């Protein structure tokens, strides 16, 4: 098997025939239009296409000519951008979850206030033990909802912590 050195130089000869001269003119105009490409790049692209090599195996044209340090830097920049987008997305999800937890906590506090008011009102009017009142209250809710004072609602969540 043929062993390649680190850099192999091959030459292309253009003969003074009409076909070769027109091809050389096309090559020169192509390279003038795209100054970032070299004759070597053009030859490699043509060989990749002529040999029907799949795109997945080919080196990408924008990174093939870059030094390894630049490629690493580019990958690091891409990775940093990906991390930023990921953490921003996760931060938004976390904030949404915290908001939902806060809403649920407020709803539980309001229900506790309603329950306590109902137990207090029913227990002051009868001699039924409080546990039975709570069970009856939960199983048969009052059809007319009572208005909850917003100040008491906000303060009740702090009282529940004590």
Order of alpha helices (4+ residues) and beta strands (2+ residues): alpha-alpha-alpha-alpha-alpha-alpha
